[in-house]
Amino acid sequence: VKSERIFLDTLKVADGLRKMLCLRQVYLSALRHYQARTLSSDLLLSQINNCTHEDEVFSLVGRNKARLSEKHVGIALNVLWQLQKKKPLLLRTSDYVRNHSQFLTLCFLAENKVEHMDNEAVVDTLYSILRLLVLSLFRQRILLQSLLWLFCSFSLENKFFLLFRLLATAALIAEGFSSHQALVILKTMQKMKCRHSHLLEKMVSVLHRHLDSYHVLQLVKLTQCLVLLRCRDQELFAKLKMLLFGFLKSSVIPADTAAIIRTLAMLPSSQVEEIIINKATAVVPQCRLQDLSCIATALVKWNHYDKLHWQNASELHVKVLQKLNDCGFQRLQKARNLNLLLEELTHVNGEWLQEVISEETVAACQRLIDQVTWANVLQLSVFLIKTNHRCPSLLDRIASVTVQNINKIHPLEMYFILHLFSVLNYDPPANEEFFQSCIQHLTSNLSCFETHHLVLLGYILAVAGYFPPALINTVFDVSFLSRLDAQLEVLSDALRQRVRSQLMKLNRAVCLECPEFHIPWFHERYFQRVLCKGISRINPLRQHVHRMLAEILGGSHYARVSVFTPYYYEIDFECILDKNKKPLSYMAQNILLDDLRGIHLRHDIKDEERKTLPQGAQRIALEFLDSKAFSKDSQHLKGEPAVKKRHLEILGYRVIQIPHFEWNSMVMSTKPEQLEYLRKRLYETQ
């Protein structure tokens, strides 16, 4: 019933907004209506104008629905947009605003009060709504686009209902879509991952009529959407391929050429052809880094598509890739402007960045280190996070510039700067001054943050070992957690899961490291649900290591596999040594090794095994660390594995972390060497 009501209300809003576009008359009664406003209404208008956060606007709207005039509605919508505009692009929360129930209320009120607005007010109100909704179809086909956006914000059970409505609406009006409208609908479908075959078929039938009207970049985007939506119309793909090849032959713009080549590689059963190799060879000297990345990605994909074809032409392809890499290196070596370089790097992702040009890119940034200013530390920090590079000189420069210009840097940008140091587990020379300056700046501006941003901020500070009382008390306040629950309902699935996970980790960190805050552990049920979903199997490495531990300790019952500790840390292996370094048996886990296959053993944190150990005995946690636990091309432990070690030690463990570069080294290539290594690590003096 609720879904039906929301759907009907959405139809009304769409129709009302369309009427607003057609309005041409000035209603004199509106002016008299403005002049008759009472003092209390003026006070309400002042309150709306003085709001510093979206939630304040929504709170006023919710409490004063009956009192809101057309002027209040227009001002409220404008204030919402102005608040968004003040935020850095990376941290704008238009999805949260757009999906908030009180924003929908404002849209309804705007529709109902349109007769009292003059033309200027209509335009201003409509413009505010448009900028917040980011809708392109706002005339003849606004209905379907509104339904698509609404679909994105619905819970899973309501999506099924709305999807049927969406399909019925599309079936009625899709035939009349223009080429632009069809492209916007497909882009929206891709964003919300709607792969329903019937709706896709409708859109494909429209595309067959309009393919010749798209310019090159529209055709590129269209093809990418269809591939990601798993379209199976081979005739359409054949037409797209023919059109793309036509554009490729005539293309003289390097960025367009690179985009076409990457898109051709996405097409089903695509093979590299001579024209592509020739065009790539000719254009790479003129390409920016993001264009080179596109071409490199395409060539690697063709390698996966057709191994035989790649081997037959391997010499030619190797030459193209080598030329491409050389052009990338030359462009980095010639870079003289850090801002321009960072702007290019913003759009470079994937294996080419990580595996080919990562070190040269960091070297270029180091060469331009004197150009690091408060205005570009955000971009530089985001780049270093993306590349996972721990470059002390750049990190020190970022810390120094940040402290010197602390009041010029927006608090929301400060999150990414702190995230860089937290995730890389790096302490700059003036570490305490850096973190304390940042924390003071942040805690003085907590109102700038959305509720879920405060959770993310609290977690990255906890990883670095800082627990600002103002932030911790705010996050674990009951009213804050209630607002967070409401906001999580309108966030994307990925962001919602990330926020919930980091709230749990922050809760765990506070309980273990700051008991003086008296924050209870309230994630027991969260973990019970997670554990029920994640039944895993013991992998071959764990089986192999468990056998060796059994050999070292004297039996399989002296070591446990895949153990959950209090507060639900999972460790690879656990054993207990008494004060004489002799192993203590787990009688409850007296299981033969052959019985371990296919079983994921878990340690119930409430069982009797957690009772106090004999005097002098100690639990040992044995952890194997893969490359993800370390910054790129280094042996420096990153933030999260370091925190886990810190917390396990608080829980009473002696933690033995075995890095991949030791376990997989040539000196550890045989079982006897591995046994000796484990024996030394187990019995070494702490």
C-alpha positions as CSV (number, residue, x, y, z in Angstrom):
1,V,0.0,0.0,0.0
2,K,2.8,2.4,0.9
3,S,4.6,1.6,-2.4
4,E,1.4,2.2,-4.3
5,R,0.9,5.6,-2.6
6,I,4.5,6.7,-3.3
7,F,4.1,5.7,-6.9
8,L,0.9,7.7,-7.3
9,D,2.4,10.6,-5.5
10,T,5.4,10.5,-7.9
11,L,3.1,10.7,-10.9
12,K,1.5,13.8,-9.4
13,V,4.9,15.4,-8.9
14,A,6.0,14.7,-12.4
15,D,2.8,16.1,-13.8
16,G,3.0,19.2,-11.6
17,L,6.5,19.9,-12.6
18,R,5.6,19.7,-16.2
19,K,2.8,22.2,-15.7
20,M,5.4,24.6,-14.1
21,L,7.4,24.6,-17.3
22,C,4.4,25.8,-19.2
23,L,3.3,28.5,-16.9
24,R,3.3,31.9,-18.5
25,Q,1.0,34.2,-16.5
26,V,1.7,36.3,-13.4
27,Y,-0.8,35.9,-10.6
28,L,-1.4,39.2,-8.9
29,S,-3.0,37.4,-6.0
30,A,0.5,36.0,-5.3
31,L,1.8,39.4,-4.5
32,R,-1.0,40.2,-2.1
33,H,-0.4,36.8,-0.6
34,Y,3.2,37.6,0.1
35,Q,2.3,40.9,1.7
36,A,-0.2,39.3,4.1
37,R,2.4,37.1,5.7
38,T,2.6,37.1,9.5
39,L,5.6,37.8,11.6
40,S,5.8,34.1,12.5
41,S,6.1,33.2,8.9
42,D,8.9,35.7,8.4
43,L,10.6,34.1,11.4
44,L,10.3,30.7,9.7
45,L,11.7,32.2,6.5
46,S,14.7,33.5,8.5
47,Q,15.1,30.1,10.1
48,I,15.2,28.4,6.7
49,N,17.7,30.9,5.4
50,N,20.0,30.4,8.4
51,C,20.2,26.6,8.1
52,T,23.7,25.2,7.8
53,H,22.8,21.6,7.2
54,E,20.3,19.7,5.0
55,D,18.8,17.9,8.0
56,E,18.0,21.3,9.6
57,V,16.0,22.3,6.5
58,F,14.2,18.9,6.4
59,S,13.4,19.2,10.1
60,L,11.8,22.7,9.6
61,V,9.8,21.4,6.7
62,G,8.6,18.3,8.6
63,R,7.5,20.4,11.6
64,N,5.8,23.2,9.6
65,K,4.2,21.6,6.6
66,A,0.9,23.4,7.1
67,R,2.5,26.8,7.5
68,L,4.8,26.6,4.4
69,S,4.0,29.2,1.7
70,E,5.2,29.1,-1.9
71,K,8.0,31.4,-0.8
72,H,9.1,29.1,2.0
73,V,9.2,26.2,-0.4
74,G,11.2,28.1,-3.0
75,I,13.7,29.3,-0.4
76,A,14.0,25.8,1.2
77,L,14.8,24.2,-2.2
78,N,17.3,27.0,-3.0
79,V,19.0,26.6,0.4
80,L,19.3,22.8,-0.1
81,W,21.1,23.5,-3.4
82,Q,23.4,26.1,-1.9
83,L,24.4,23.7,0.9
84,Q,25.3,21.1,-1.8
85,K,27.2,23.7,-3.9
86,K,29.5,24.6,-0.9
87,K,30.7,21.0,-0.6
88,P,33.6,19.6,-2.6
89,L,32.4,17.6,-5.5
90,L,33.6,14.3,-4.1
91,L,31.5,14.8,-0.9
92,R,28.2,16.2,-2.3
93,T,25.2,14.3,-1.0
94,S,22.6,14.9,-3.7
95,D,21.5,11.2,-3.5
96,Y,20.7,11.7,0.2
97,V,18.8,14.9,-0.4
98,R,17.0,13.6,-3.5
99,N,15.8,10.5,-1.7
100,H,14.7,12.2,1.6
101,S,11.0,12.1,2.4
102,Q,10.9,15.8,3.1
103,F,12.4,16.6,-0.3
104,L,9.5,14.8,-1.9
105,T,7.2,16.9,0.4
106,L,8.8,20.1,-0.9
107,C,8.2,18.9,-4.5
108,F,4.5,18.2,-3.7
109,L,4.1,21.6,-2.1
110,A,5.8,23.3,-5.1
111,E,3.3,21.6,-7.4
112,N,0.3,22.5,-5.2
113,K,1.4,26.2,-4.8
114,V,2.4,26.9,-8.4
115,E,-0.6,29.1,-9.0
116,H,0.7,31.5,-6.3
117,M,4.1,31.9,-7.9
118,D,5.2,34.5,-10.5
119,N,7.3,33.4,-13.4
120,E,10.6,34.2,-11.7
121,A,9.7,32.1,-8.7
122,V,8.6,29.2,-10.9
123,V,11.9,29.3,-12.8
124,D,13.9,29.5,-9.5
125,T,12.0,26.7,-7.9
126,L,12.2,24.5,-10.9
127,Y,15.9,25.2,-11.4
128,S,16.6,24.2,-7.7
129,I,14.7,21.0,-8.1
130,L,16.4,20.2,-11.4
131,R,19.9,20.7,-10.0
132,L,19.1,18.4,-7.0
133,L,17.4,15.7,-9.1
134,V,20.0,15.8,-11.9
135,L,17.2,14.8,-14.3
136,S,17.7,15.2,-18.1
137,L,14.3,14.0,-19.2
138,F,12.2,16.8,-17.9
139,R,9.6,17.4,-20.5
140,Q,7.6,14.8,-22.4
141,R,9.2,11.7,-20.8
142,I,9.8,12.9,-17.2
143,L,7.5,10.2,-15.8
144,L,9.7,7.2,-16.6
145,Q,12.8,9.0,-15.5
146,S,11.2,9.9,-12.2
147,L,10.2,6.3,-11.7
148,L,13.8,5.1,-12.5
149,W,15.3,7.4,-9.9
150,L,12.7,6.4,-7.4
151,F,13.5,2.7,-8.1
152,C,17.1,3.3,-7.0
153,S,16.1,4.4,-3.5
154,F,13.6,1.6,-2.8
155,S,14.2,-1.3,-0.5
156,L,14.5,-4.7,-2.2
157,E,11.0,-5.8,-1.5
158,N,9.5,-2.6,-2.9
159,K,11.6,-2.7,-6.0
160,F,9.7,-5.7,-7.4
161,F,6.5,-3.8,-7.2
162,L,7.9,-0.6,-8.7
163,L,9.6,-2.5,-11.5
164,F,6.3,-3.8,-12.8
165,R,5.0,-0.3,-12.8
166,L,8.1,0.9,-14.6
167,L,7.9,-1.8,-17.3
168,A,4.2,-1.0,-17.9
169,T,5.0,2.7,-18.2
170,A,7.9,2.0,-20.5
171,A,5.8,-0.2,-22.7
172,L,3.3,2.6,-23.2
173,I,5.7,5.5,-24.0
174,A,9.0,4.0,-25.1
175,E,8.1,4.0,-28.8
176,G,8.0,7.8,-28.7
177,F,11.4,8.3,-27.2
178,S,13.9,10.5,-28.9
179,S,17.5,9.3,-29.3
180,H,18.6,11.5,-26.4
181,Q,15.9,10.2,-24.1
182,A,16.7,6.6,-25.0
183,L,20.4,7.2,-24.1
184,V,19.5,8.8,-20.7
185,I,17.2,6.0,-19.8
186,L,19.9,3.4,-20.6
187,K,22.4,5.3,-18.6
188,T,20.0,5.3,-15.7
189,M,19.3,1.6,-16.1
190,Q,23.1,1.0,-16.0
191,K,23.5,3.1,-12.9
192,M,20.8,1.2,-11.0
193,K,21.9,-2.2,-12.6
194,C,18.5,-2.9,-14.0
195,R,19.0,-5.7,-16.4
196,H,15.3,-6.7,-16.9
197,S,15.1,-8.2,-20.4
198,H,11.7,-6.8,-21.3
199,L,12.6,-3.2,-20.6
200,L,15.9,-3.6,-22.3
201,E,14.2,-5.0,-25.4
202,K,11.9,-2.0,-25.5
203,M,14.9,0.3,-25.4
204,V,16.8,-1.7,-28.1
205,S,13.8,-1.4,-30.5
206,V,14.0,2.4,-30.1
207,L,17.8,2.4,-30.6
208,H,17.5,0.5,-33.9
209,R,15.7,3.6,-35.3
210,H,18.1,6.2,-33.9
211,L,21.6,4.8,-34.2
212,D,22.6,7.0,-37.1
213,S,21.7,10.2,-35.1
214,Y,24.3,9.7,-32.3
215,H,27.6,11.5,-32.4
216,V,30.7,9.5,-31.5
217,L,30.9,10.0,-27.7
218,Q,27.1,9.3,-27.4
219,L,27.7,6.1,-29.4
220,V,30.6,5.1,-27.1
221,K,28.5,5.6,-24.0
222,L,25.5,3.8,-25.5
223,T,27.6,0.8,-26.4
224,Q,29.2,0.7,-22.9
225,C,25.7,0.7,-21.3
226,L,24.4,-2.1,-23.5
227,V,27.5,-4.3,-22.7
228,L,27.2,-3.7,-19.0
229,L,23.4,-4.3,-19.1
230,R,24.2,-7.7,-20.9
231,C,22.2,-6.9,-24.0
232,R,22.2,-10.0,-26.3
233,D,21.0,-8.3,-29.6
234,Q,23.8,-9.3,-31.9
235,E,22.3,-7.4,-34.8
236,L,22.4,-4.2,-32.7
237,F,26.0,-4.9,-31.7
238,A,27.0,-5.5,-35.4
239,K,25.5,-2.1,-36.3
240,L,27.3,-0.4,-33.4
241,K,30.6,-2.0,-34.4
242,M,30.2,-0.8,-38.0
243,L,29.4,2.7,-36.8
244,L,32.3,2.8,-34.4
245,F,34.7,1.6,-37.1
246,G,33.4,4.4,-39.3
247,F,34.1,7.0,-36.6
248,L,37.5,5.4,-35.9
249,K,38.6,5.8,-39.5
250,S,37.7,9.5,-39.6
251,S,38.7,10.4,-36.0
252,V,41.4,13.0,-35.6
253,I,40.9,13.7,-31.9
254,P,43.1,11.5,-29.7
255,A,40.6,11.2,-26.8
256,D,37.8,10.1,-29.2
257,T,40.1,7.6,-30.8
258,A,41.1,6.1,-27.4
259,A,37.4,5.9,-26.3
260,I,36.4,4.2,-29.5
261,I,39.2,1.6,-29.3
262,R,38.3,0.8,-25.6
263,T,34.6,0.5,-26.5
264,L,35.4,-1.8,-29.5
265,A,37.2,-4.1,-27.1
266,M,34.1,-4.3,-24.9
267,L,31.9,-5.7,-27.8
268,P,31.1,-9.5,-27.7
269,S,33.4,-11.7,-29.7
270,S,35.6,-8.7,-30.5
271,Q,39.0,-9.3,-32.1
272,V,41.7,-6.7,-32.7
273,E,41.9,-5.7,-36.3
274,E,44.6,-4.0,-38.3
275,I,42.9,-0.6,-38.4
276,I,42.9,-0.5,-34.6
277,I,46.6,-1.3,-34.4
278,N,47.4,1.3,-37.0
279,K,45.2,4.0,-35.4
280,A,46.6,3.2,-31.9
281,T,50.2,3.4,-33.2
282,A,49.5,6.7,-34.8
283,V,47.7,8.4,-32.0
284,V,49.5,7.4,-28.8
285,P,52.2,10.2,-29.1
286,Q,49.4,12.7,-28.9
287,C,47.4,11.0,-26.1
288,R,47.0,12.2,-22.5
289,L,47.5,9.6,-19.7
290,Q,43.8,8.7,-19.5
291,D,43.7,8.1,-23.2
292,L,46.8,5.9,-23.1
293,S,45.1,4.0,-20.2
294,C,42.0,3.4,-22.4
295,I,44.1,2.0,-25.2
296,A,46.2,-0.2,-22.9
297,T,43.1,-1.6,-21.3
298,A,41.6,-2.5,-24.7
299,L,44.8,-4.2,-25.9
300,V,44.9,-6.3,-22.7
301,K,41.2,-7.3,-23.2
302,W,41.8,-8.5,-26.7
303,N,44.6,-10.6,-25.4
304,H,42.0,-12.4,-23.1
305,Y,39.4,-12.6,-25.9
306,D,41.6,-14.4,-28.5
307,K,44.9,-15.9,-27.2
308,L,45.6,-17.5,-30.6
309,H,45.1,-14.3,-32.5
310,W,47.3,-12.5,-30.0
311,Q,50.1,-15.0,-30.3
312,N,50.1,-14.8,-34.1
313,A,50.4,-11.0,-34.0
314,S,52.3,-10.9,-30.7
315,E,55.3,-9.0,-32.1
316,L,53.2,-6.2,-33.5
317,H,51.1,-5.9,-30.3
318,V,54.2,-5.9,-28.1
319,K,55.6,-3.0,-30.2
320,V,52.3,-1.0,-29.8
321,L,52.2,-1.6,-26.0
322,Q,55.9,-0.7,-25.7
323,K,55.3,2.5,-27.7
324,L,52.3,3.3,-25.5
325,N,54.3,2.8,-22.3
326,D,57.2,4.9,-23.7
327,C,54.7,7.7,-24.5
328,G,53.3,7.5,-21.0
329,F,56.8,7.7,-19.5
330,Q,57.8,10.6,-21.7
331,R,54.6,12.5,-20.8
332,L,55.3,12.0,-17.1
333,Q,59.0,13.1,-17.5
334,K,57.9,16.2,-19.4
335,A,55.3,17.2,-16.8
336,R,55.9,20.6,-15.4
337,N,52.6,21.5,-13.8
338,L,51.5,19.4,-10.8
339,N,47.8,20.6,-11.1
340,L,47.6,19.5,-14.7
341,L,49.2,16.2,-13.9
342,L,46.8,15.5,-11.1
343,E,43.9,16.4,-13.3
344,E,45.0,13.8,-15.8
345,L,45.6,11.2,-13.1
346,T,42.1,11.7,-11.7
347,H,40.8,9.8,-14.8
348,V,43.5,7.1,-14.9
349,N,42.6,3.7,-13.3
350,G,43.2,0.0,-13.7
351,E,46.2,-2.3,-14.3
352,W,48.1,0.1,-16.5
353,L,48.4,2.6,-13.7
354,Q,49.1,0.0,-11.0
355,E,51.5,-2.2,-12.9
356,V,53.2,0.0,-15.5
357,I,53.4,3.7,-14.7
358,S,52.8,3.8,-10.9
359,E,56.4,4.3,-9.9
360,E,57.1,6.8,-12.7
361,T,54.0,8.8,-11.7
362,V,55.0,9.0,-8.1
363,A,58.4,10.1,-9.2
364,A,56.9,12.9,-11.3
365,C,54.9,14.1,-8.3
366,Q,58.1,14.0,-6.2
367,R,59.9,16.1,-8.9
368,L,57.1,18.7,-8.6
369,I,56.9,18.5,-4.9
370,D,57.4,22.3,-4.5
371,Q,54.1,22.8,-6.3
372,V,52.1,21.0,-3.6
373,T,49.7,23.6,-2.0
374,W,46.7,23.6,0.1
375,A,44.6,23.8,-3.1
376,N,45.8,20.5,-4.5
377,V,46.6,18.3,-1.4
378,L,43.1,16.7,-1.8
379,Q,43.8,15.5,-5.3
380,L,47.3,14.4,-4.4
381,S,46.0,12.5,-1.4
382,V,43.3,10.7,-3.4
383,F,45.9,9.7,-6.0
384,L,48.3,8.2,-3.4
385,I,45.4,6.3,-1.8
386,K,44.5,4.9,-5.3
387,T,48.0,3.8,-6.0
388,N,48.7,2.5,-2.5
389,H,52.1,4.1,-2.6
390,R,53.9,5.0,0.6
391,C,56.2,7.9,-0.5
392,P,57.7,9.6,2.6
393,S,58.7,12.8,0.9
394,L,55.2,13.4,-0.6
395,L,53.5,12.4,2.6
396,D,55.7,14.7,4.7
397,R,55.0,17.6,2.3
398,I,51.2,16.9,2.5
399,A,51.3,16.9,6.3
400,S,53.4,20.1,6.4
401,V,51.2,22.0,3.9
402,T,48.1,20.8,5.7
403,V,49.2,22.1,9.1
404,Q,50.4,25.4,7.7
405,N,47.1,26.0,5.9
406,I,44.7,24.2,8.2
407,N,42.0,26.9,8.1
408,K,42.0,27.1,4.3
409,I,41.2,23.4,3.8
410,H,37.5,22.4,4.0
411,P,36.8,19.9,6.8
412,L,35.3,17.5,4.3
413,E,38.5,17.5,2.3
414,M,40.4,16.8,5.5
415,Y,38.8,13.3,5.7
416,F,40.7,12.2,2.5
417,I,44.0,13.6,3.8
418,L,43.7,11.8,7.1
419,H,42.5,8.7,5.3
420,L,45.8,8.6,3.4
421,F,47.9,8.6,6.5
422,S,45.6,6.2,8.3
423,V,45.4,3.6,5.6
424,L,49.1,3.7,4.8
425,N,50.0,3.6,8.6
426,Y,52.4,6.5,8.1
427,D,53.6,8.9,10.8
428,P,55.0,12.2,9.5
429,P,57.9,13.9,11.4
430,A,55.6,16.2,13.4
431,N,53.0,13.4,13.8
432,E,51.3,14.6,16.9
433,E,51.1,18.2,15.7
434,F,49.6,17.1,12.4
435,F,46.9,14.9,13.8
436,Q,46.0,17.2,16.6
437,S,45.7,20.2,14.2
438,C,43.5,18.2,11.9
439,I,41.4,16.8,14.8
440,Q,40.9,20.3,16.3
441,H,39.8,21.6,12.9
442,L,37.4,18.7,12.3
443,T,35.8,18.7,15.8
444,S,35.1,22.4,15.4
445,N,33.2,21.8,12.2
446,L,31.4,18.5,12.8
447,S,28.2,20.1,11.6
448,C,29.7,20.1,8.0
449,F,29.5,16.3,8.0
450,E,26.6,14.0,7.1
451,T,25.9,11.3,9.8
452,H,27.5,8.5,7.8
453,H,30.6,10.7,7.0
454,L,31.1,11.1,10.8
455,V,31.2,7.3,11.2
456,L,33.8,7.0,8.4
457,L,35.8,9.8,9.9
458,G,35.7,8.2,13.4
459,Y,37.0,4.9,12.0
460,I,40.0,6.3,10.1
461,L,41.0,8.2,13.2
462,A,40.6,5.1,15.3
463,V,42.9,3.2,12.9
464,A,45.5,5.9,13.4
465,G,45.0,5.6,17.2
466,Y,43.0,8.7,17.9
467,F,39.6,8.9,19.6
468,P,38.5,12.6,19.9
469,P,35.9,12.7,22.7
470,A,33.7,15.2,20.8
471,L,33.5,12.9,17.8
472,I,33.1,9.6,19.7
473,N,30.4,11.0,22.0
474,T,28.5,12.3,18.9
475,V,28.7,9.0,17.0
476,F,27.6,6.8,19.9
477,D,24.8,9.1,21.0
478,V,21.4,7.3,20.7
479,S,19.8,10.1,18.7
480,F,22.7,10.1,16.3
481,L,22.4,6.4,15.7
482,S,18.7,6.8,15.0
483,R,19.5,9.4,12.4
484,L,22.1,7.2,10.9
485,D,19.7,4.3,10.6
486,A,17.3,6.6,8.7
487,Q,20.0,7.8,6.4
488,L,21.3,4.3,5.7
489,E,18.0,3.5,4.1
490,V,18.6,5.9,1.2
491,L,22.3,5.2,0.6
492,S,23.5,2.8,-2.1
493,D,24.0,-0.8,-1.1
494,A,27.8,-0.6,-1.3
495,L,28.0,2.5,0.8
496,R,25.5,1.2,3.3
497,Q,27.5,-1.9,3.9
498,R,30.7,0.1,4.2
499,V,29.2,2.4,6.8
500,R,27.8,-0.5,8.8
501,S,31.1,-2.3,8.7
502,Q,33.1,0.7,9.8
503,L,30.6,1.5,12.6
504,M,31.2,-2.0,13.9
505,K,35.0,-1.6,13.7
506,L,34.8,1.8,15.4
507,N,32.6,0.3,18.2
508,R,35.2,-2.5,18.6
509,A,38.1,-0.1,18.7
510,V,36.5,2.1,21.3
511,C,35.6,-0.9,23.5
512,L,39.1,-2.2,23.4
513,E,41.2,0.9,23.5
514,C,39.0,3.5,25.3
515,P,37.0,1.7,28.0
516,E,36.7,5.0,29.8
517,F,34.1,6.1,27.3
518,H,31.8,3.4,28.6
519,I,30.5,2.6,25.1
520,P,28.8,-0.8,25.1
521,W,29.5,-3.5,22.4
522,F,26.3,-3.6,20.4
523,H,27.3,-5.6,17.3
524,E,26.7,-9.1,18.5
525,R,23.6,-9.6,16.4
526,Y,25.3,-8.0,13.4
527,F,28.0,-10.6,13.5
528,Q,25.6,-13.5,14.0
529,R,23.9,-12.4,10.7
530,V,27.3,-12.0,8.9
531,L,28.6,-15.4,10.1
532,C,25.4,-17.1,9.0
533,K,25.8,-15.7,5.5
534,G,29.5,-16.4,5.2
535,I,30.2,-20.1,5.4
536,S,33.6,-20.6,4.0
537,R,35.9,-23.6,3.4
538,I,39.4,-24.1,4.7
539,N,41.7,-23.4,1.9
540,P,44.7,-25.6,0.9
541,L,47.2,-23.3,2.5
542,R,45.5,-23.5,5.8
543,Q,45.3,-27.3,5.6
544,H,49.0,-27.5,4.7
545,V,50.0,-25.2,7.6
546,H,47.7,-27.0,10.1
547,R,49.5,-30.2,9.3
548,M,52.9,-28.6,9.9
549,L,51.7,-27.1,13.2
550,A,50.4,-30.5,14.2
551,E,53.8,-31.9,13.4
552,I,55.6,-29.2,15.4
553,L,53.3,-29.2,18.4
554,G,52.6,-32.9,18.6
555,G,49.1,-33.3,17.3
556,S,46.2,-31.6,15.5
557,H,44.4,-31.0,18.8
558,Y,47.1,-28.5,19.8
559,A,46.1,-25.9,17.2
560,R,42.8,-24.4,16.0
561,V,42.0,-23.2,12.5
562,S,40.0,-20.2,11.6
563,V,39.3,-18.9,15.1
564,F,37.0,-16.1,16.1
565,T,38.1,-14.1,19.1
566,P,36.0,-11.9,21.4
567,Y,34.8,-8.9,19.3
568,Y,34.9,-11.2,16.3
569,Y,38.4,-11.0,14.9
570,E,39.1,-14.0,12.7
571,I,42.7,-15.4,13.0
572,D,44.2,-18.1,10.8
573,F,45.5,-20.3,13.6
574,E,45.5,-20.3,17.4
575,C,47.6,-22.3,19.9
576,I,48.4,-22.0,23.6
577,L,51.8,-22.5,25.1
578,D,52.4,-22.8,28.8
579,K,55.1,-21.1,30.8
580,N,57.6,-23.8,29.7
581,K,56.7,-23.3,26.0
582,K,54.8,-26.6,25.9
583,P,51.5,-26.7,23.9
584,L,48.2,-27.1,25.7
585,S,45.6,-29.4,24.1
586,Y,42.2,-28.3,22.8
587,M,40.2,-31.4,23.9
588,A,37.1,-30.0,22.3
589,Q,38.8,-29.9,18.9
590,N,40.3,-33.4,18.9
591,I,39.5,-33.8,15.2
592,L,41.6,-35.8,12.7
593,L,43.1,-33.7,9.9
594,D,41.1,-35.7,7.2
595,D,37.9,-34.4,8.8
596,L,38.9,-30.8,8.3
597,R,38.2,-30.8,4.6
598,G,35.2,-28.7,3.7
599,I,34.7,-27.5,7.3
600,H,35.1,-23.9,8.4
601,L,35.9,-24.2,12.2
602,R,34.8,-21.3,14.4
603,H,35.6,-20.6,17.9
604,D,32.5,-19.7,19.9
605,I,33.7,-16.7,22.0
606,K,31.4,-17.7,24.9
607,D,32.5,-21.3,25.2
608,E,34.4,-22.7,28.2
609,E,37.6,-22.6,26.3
610,R,37.8,-18.8,26.9
611,K,38.3,-19.4,30.6
612,T,41.4,-18.1,32.3
613,L,44.6,-19.8,31.2
614,P,47.0,-21.5,33.6
615,Q,49.5,-19.0,35.1
616,G,52.3,-18.2,32.6
617,A,50.4,-19.6,29.6
618,Q,49.8,-17.5,26.5
619,R,47.5,-17.6,23.5
620,I,49.3,-17.3,20.2
621,A,47.6,-15.9,17.1
622,L,49.3,-17.0,13.8
623,E,48.4,-14.8,10.9
624,F,49.4,-15.1,7.2
625,L,49.5,-11.7,5.5
626,D,49.1,-11.4,1.7
627,S,50.2,-8.4,-0.5
628,K,47.0,-6.4,0.4
629,A,48.3,-6.0,3.9
630,F,51.3,-3.9,2.7
631,S,51.7,-0.7,0.8
632,K,52.8,-1.1,-2.8
633,D,56.3,-2.5,-3.4
634,S,57.2,-2.3,0.3
635,Q,57.3,-4.3,3.5
636,H,55.5,-1.7,5.5
637,L,52.3,-2.9,7.2
638,K,49.1,-0.9,6.4
639,G,46.7,0.5,8.9
640,E,44.1,-2.2,9.3
641,P,46.5,-5.2,9.8
642,A,48.4,-3.0,12.3
643,V,45.2,-2.2,14.2
644,K,44.3,-5.9,14.2
645,K,47.6,-6.8,15.8
646,R,47.2,-4.0,18.4
647,H,43.7,-5.3,19.3
648,L,44.7,-8.9,19.5
649,E,47.5,-8.0,21.9
650,I,45.0,-6.1,24.0
651,L,43.0,-9.4,24.1
652,G,46.0,-11.2,25.4
653,Y,47.5,-12.8,22.3
654,R,51.1,-12.9,21.2
655,V,50.7,-12.1,17.5
656,I,52.9,-13.8,14.9
657,Q,52.4,-12.2,11.5
658,I,53.9,-14.1,8.6
659,P,54.2,-11.8,5.5
660,H,53.8,-13.2,2.0
661,F,57.3,-12.1,0.9
662,E,58.9,-14.3,3.6
663,W,56.6,-17.4,3.2
664,N,56.8,-17.4,-0.6
665,S,60.5,-16.6,-0.8
666,M,63.0,-19.0,-2.4
667,V,64.6,-19.9,0.9
668,M,61.2,-21.2,2.1
669,S,60.5,-23.4,-1.0
670,T,60.6,-26.8,0.8
671,K,58.7,-28.3,3.6
672,P,61.7,-28.7,6.0
673,E,62.5,-25.0,5.6
674,Q,58.9,-24.0,6.3
675,L,58.8,-26.3,9.4
676,E,61.9,-24.7,10.7
677,Y,60.6,-21.2,10.1
678,L,57.3,-21.9,11.9
679,R,59.1,-23.5,14.8
680,K,61.4,-20.5,15.2
681,R,58.5,-18.1,15.1
682,L,56.4,-20.0,17.6
683,Y,59.2,-20.5,20.2
684,E,61.0,-17.2,19.7
685,T,61.3,-14.9,22.8
686,Q,58.8,-12.1,22.6
